Amino acid sequence: MPDEKARGRIIVLTRIWPTTERPSLGSFVRDRVRGVPDLRVVHPRPGRAPWPVIYAFLLVDALRVRGPICGVEAHMAVPTGLVGLLVARLRRVPLVVYAHGRDVRGWNRKPFPIRWLTAFVNRHADLVVTNSQDTAAYIRQMGVEPIIAPPGVDLARFPVTPPPRTGRVLYLGGRNARKGYPVAVELADTLVGPWLRDVEPDEIPALMAGHDVVLMPSVAEPFGLVAVEAIASGRWVVASDVGGLRDIVIDGVNGTRVTDGNFAGAIARVPAYDPAAVAATADRYSLERWQTAMARLWDDLLAAERA
């Protein structure tokens, strides 16, 4: 990875970060900065304050960071990106917005203030980065061309083990209709996730190892980190043919993309797959590749600023 110290310090703004109650919340942002030297994390303020208060505190915390700063990176275009834009302009440094999906999906159908702010932040960022072709399409509607740098996982955390060959199906999307819970409750042997049973990240490899298939019947899925984790574990993914899952799940190679809603049929037709061959397709989503891609984007942006 390019030298972080040579580049300078970057403020990373996020409202999503793992907590005791939600250990998987924002895990991709935590992984984004894993291994960064001199890392300081400012946790969200405790309590259930109104969101304007929460983001006002985030703004104050970012402005109070001492020492030279060379840039601001905001995860989620709105509202975090708006805070990032204010911080970047006040500190006279460039802003990178990383759009994760729900912050831009259907932006042009949202109430006018949200619609206007979403477009404003993306259009005034120095660089917009996103996770999939699906999310990028929404950003292009704003007249902005994003860079696609999909999140990665630490592949070493997911050992490839022989599948149990018992036909067991795992679902990790929680009690969330957008994740396809109504379908999963009928077809999955194990159901975990928010509002069911939140699992620690360290539990996920063992869960994968104990099942043959990971089910993702999502209605919408901007990226699909669970699919990456499943494939890295050498497990076949049965997923909706939507969003970022189209980038991750290679039909007939590491999973099945369901176009007709017949998830039961797709599960019944899962082949006797080779877990090592499935896991080999996860290399393009390694954490090292993501961190390196983001570092290079920052290096290029800062070089252009200095030119």
C-alpha positions, 0 to 999 in steps of 0.5 A: 500500500502507498505510504500513508505518512508520505501522503499525510493525514486524512479525516474519515467521517462516518456515522456507521461504525461497529458498536456493542449492540450492532457489531456488524454496523459499518464493518466495511468502514472499519476495515477501510482504515484497518492498519492505518497508522496514527488512527483516531476514531471519534465514536458517535455521541451516546444517546438518541439525539435528533440527527441534526444534533448528531451531525453537528457534533460530528462537524465540531469533532472534525473541525477540532482535529489538530495538526495538518490535514490533507483531505476529508473522506466521507462515507455516505453522501448525505448527511455525512457527505454534507458535513465532509464538504463543510469541513473540507472547504473550511480546512481548504482540502479536497473531499472524497465522498464514498457512496454506499448505495442507500444514500444515493439509491432513488435519490431523484424520488426523495423529498426535494431537500434530500434530493437537492442535498444529495446532488449538491454534495456529489457534484461538489465533491472533488471525487466520488467513489462507490461500491458497484455498477448499480450504485454508480448508475444513480450517481451518473444521474446527477451528472457525476462520473464516480470511480468504482472501488468495491469494499474488500474483506480480509480473506485470511479470516475465512478459511475454505472448508469442505461443505457439510453436504447436508443442504443447510441454508444460511441467511444473515440479513436480519429481520429486514424485508429489503434483505428478503426476510419473508423468503428466507424465513421459509427456506433458511435453516439458520437466520441471523442478523439485525433484529434476529440475533446480531452476530460478531464478525468473528462468528461468521466464518464458523457459520459459513463452514456449517452450511452449504448455501448462503441465501441472499433473496434481497429486493435491493442490494447496493453491494452485498458484503455477505456474498463476498464473505460467503464466496471467500469461505468457499460457499455457494451463494443463491442470490437475487439478480439485483444491484451489486450482487450482479458484480459479485455472484458469477452465475454457475461459477460461485453461485446462482442468480435468481431472476424468476423468484424461485429461490426454492428451486435454485437451492434444490439445483445447487451443484456439487461445487468445489469450495476452493474454486468458489473461493478463488473468485473472491480474490478481486474483493480482498481488503488489501486490494480495496485499501490499495485502490483507495490509497492510489485514488488519494495519491492521484487526487492530491498530486492533481491538487498540487499541480 
